[in-house]
Amino acid sequence: PQKLDPAVIDMILGKPASVQMTECLDAVENSSTPSEARIIALDDLEMLVGNIDNASNVEPLGLWPRLGTLYDDADAGVRAGALWVSATALQHNQKAQAAFSKHALLAKALRLLEDGKEDAVVRAKALLCVSAFVRANAAGLAEFVALDGLALLRRALDTATEQSLGAHVQRLLFLLTALVDEALDESTPEAQRPAARLTAAIADLGFVDAAANAMLHFASDDSFARSVFGRAAAFFVSLSATPDGRAAVRASAPVRQACAAATLADPDD
C-alpha cells in the first residue's frame, strides 16, 4: 500500500499537540500577525497546555523563554495571554514549575503584579501565574520569599485597594489564605508544605491591617462589600489558628473598625 501524504493525515487526525503549540507561539511572535489574532493564538495555546502532558512539554519544546519574552510585549492583551498560558501550565505540575524556575520567570511575573500602572487584567493574570507557581510547591514558595514576594503582595494589596480593584483584592486575599492553610495542613506532605514560620511573617508584615483597610474601603460598595468582607474574614480565621496570627488580629484597630462598619443586606450574615 502507498503511504498517505502527511498533510492528509493532519487533515484527518489533526496536527500533533506539540506542533500546534509551537505554531501558536510562531503566530504570536510574527510581526505581521494582527493583535486580535495574536491573542486568539494564545487562547488556543492556553487550552492546549490545560492537558498536563502538553504542559510538561512546554520546556522540551523550548517555549518557556519565548513565553517569558511575551511578558514584556507592547500589547497588554498579549502580556495577559502569555501569563494566562503560564498559569495554566504551572498548576499542579511539578515539571512545569521546575522549568519556570529554571528560566527565572517568577521575577518577571512579580514585577507585572506589583506595577500599579500596569493594565488591571495583566496584573490579574500575573497573580494567577504566581499563585500557580507557589501553591503546593515548597521550592517555588522559597524562591518567592527570597524575591521579597510577601512584601510585594502587601504592596499589591494596598494598591489594589486604593484603585478600587475589588476582584483583584479578593484574589490576593484568597492566595494569602491558601498559603496560610497550606502551611498549617499537616496532612500535606512536608516537602510540599510552606514552613510554619510563614504565618508569623504574614502577621508581621501587616497583612491583617491591609485586609481590614480593604474591608473598610469597599464597605459602601454594593458590588464588592460582601465578597471582600468574606475573603478578609476567611483570612483572619485561618491566620488566627496560630498564636502570632491571633494576636495580630486581636490587636488590629482597623479590624474592629471594619467589623463595626460592615453593613450587610441580611443581618443573619
N, C-alpha and C positions, 0 to 999 in steps of 0.2 A: 504493500500500500504506500501511496505517496504521503509525505509529511505535509501537514497543514501549515499554511503561512502563519507565523506568529501573530501577525496583525489580525487574522481571522480568529485565532484562539482568544486574543484580547477582547475582540468584539463579543464572543460567546460567554467567556468566563469573567471578563473584566481584568484590568491590569493588576498585577500583584500589589499588595498594600505598600510595600517598600518603594515601588516605582511611583505610585500615586502620591506618597508623602514627599518624595523628592521633587516631583513635578509641582506640587503645591508651592513649595518654597521657591522653586525656579520662577514661577509666575509672580510671586510676591516681589522677588528681587529684580525682576525685569523692569527697567525704567520705562518701557513703553506700555506697561500694564496700567489701565485706569485704576484710580483709587478704589472705587467700589469693587472691582474685580479682585484687587489685592486682598481686600477684607473678606470677600467670599472665599478666596483660596485658603485663607487662614481658618475660616469657619469649617471648611472641608477637612483641613488638617486636624483641627481640634476634635472632630468626630472620629477621625481615624485613630488618634492616639488614645481615645477612650477605651480601646482594646489594649489590655495590659501587655500583650506581646508586641504590638506596634509601638507602645510607649517605651518598651525596653530597647527597641531597635532605633530609637532616635539617636543614641550615641554611636552605634556601629555605622549608621548612615552618615555620620558627621553633621547632624542637623543642629545640635545644641549651640555651637558657636554661631551658626547662622541665625538662630532664633535670638540669641543674645544681642547680636548686632541690630536686630529689628527693634529692640527696646529703645534705641536712640533714633528711630526713624522720625522724619519730619511730620509724618501723618499720625495724628493721635489715634485714629482708628486702627492703624497697623500696630502701633505700640500696644494698644489694648489687646488686639488679637493675638500677638506674639506671647504676651503674658498669660492669656487665657489658655493657649495651647500648652504652655509650660505648666500651668497649674494642673491641667487635666492629666498630663503625662506624669507628674510628680506624685499624684495622690495614691497613697498606699503602694508605692513602687520603689523598693529599695535600690534597684539598679538605676532607675532614672534619678533618684535623689543623689546617689553617689556621683553620677555623671554631671549633674547640675553643680555639685560642689567642686568637682574637678575643674570645671571651666570658670569658677569664681563668679557665678551669675547672681548669687544672693545679694552681693553688694549693689549690683545694678538695679535689682528689683527694689531693694530697700530705699535707694535714692529716689526712685519714682514714687514710692509710697509716702515718703516724707515731704516731698516738694509740694508746698501749699499752693503753688501757682500752676501745678500740673492739672491736666484735664481730670475731672472727677471720675470718669469711667476708667481712665488709665490707673488712677490710684486704687480704685476698687479691684481691678484685675491684679494689680501688684500685690494687694493684700491677700487675694486668693492664692497667688503664687507662693508668697512667703508662708502662708498657713499650710499649704500642701507640703511644703518642704520641711517645716519644723515639727509638725504633729506626728507623733509615734515615730520620731526619728531623733534619738538622743544625740547622735553626732551632728545632725543638722541644727539642732537647738543650741548645741555648744558653739557652733560656728556663728549662729545668730547672736548669741550673747557676747561673743568675742568682738563682733562688729558693732557693739553697743546698741543692739536691736531693741532691748527693753526700753531704754531711754528714748529711742526713736519712736517706738509705739506710743509712749506717753506724749511726745510732741505731736504725733499724728492725731491722737485722740483730742488734744486741746485744739488743734487747728480745725479738725472736722466739726467740733462743737461750735467754734467761733464762726465758721462758714455755714452753719445750719445744715450740714450734710447728715441728716438723721439716719439714713440707711447705712452710711459708712460708719457712723458711731456704733450702730448695732453690731456690725461685722467685727469691729475692733474689740468690743466688749465680749462678743462670742468667742473670739480667739483667746482672749485673756482667761476667760472662764474655762475653756477647754484645756489650756496649759496647766492651770491650777488643778483641775480634775485629774489630768493625766499624771501629774506629779504625786498626787495622793492616792491613786488607784493601785493598791498592792496586787491586784490580780493581773496587772500588765507586767510582762517580763521586764526585769530591771534594766536590760540593755536598751529597751525602748522607752523607758520612763524618765522624765526630767528629774534632776536632783531635787530632793525635798527643800533645799535652801532657795529654790526658785521662788517659792511662795513668799519667803521673807524679803527677797529682793523686790518683788512686785509691790509688797506693802510699803517698803522703804522708799520706793520711787514716787510715791504719791498718787498711785492709780486710784485709790479709794476716793480722794478728794476730786480727782479728774472725772471719775464716773458720776459722782454726786453733782458736780457742776454741770455735767451733760443733762442729768435729770432736771435740774433747775432751768437750764436753758430751753428745754423742749416742753416744760410743764404746761405752757399755754398753746402748744402746737397740736391741734387736733389730729394731725396726720401721724405724729411720732411720739406723743406724750406717753401713751400706754406701752408701746413697744420698747422705747428707750428705758422707761422705768423698769419694765420686766427684765430686760437684759442686765441692767445695772444691779437690780436686786439679786438676780441669779449669781452674778459675780461676787456680790457681798456674801451671799450664803456659802458659796464654795470657799472663798478665802477665809471665812470665819471658822472653818474646820481646823485651822491652825492657830496656835496662841498668838503669833505675830499678826496674823490677819485679823483675828477677832479684836485684838487691841487697837489696830488701825481703824477698823470700822467703828468701834465704840468711841474713839477719840475724835472722830471727824465731825466738826461742826457743819460742814456742807451736807453731810448725810442727814443730820437731824433737820436741817432747813429744807432739804429736798423732800423728805417724808412728810413734813408739815405742810409743804406747798402742794403736794400731789392732790389733784382732783380728778377722780375717775367717774365715768358715767354711771357705773354700777357700784354702789357703796360696798357691796359684798366682796368686791375685788380687793 
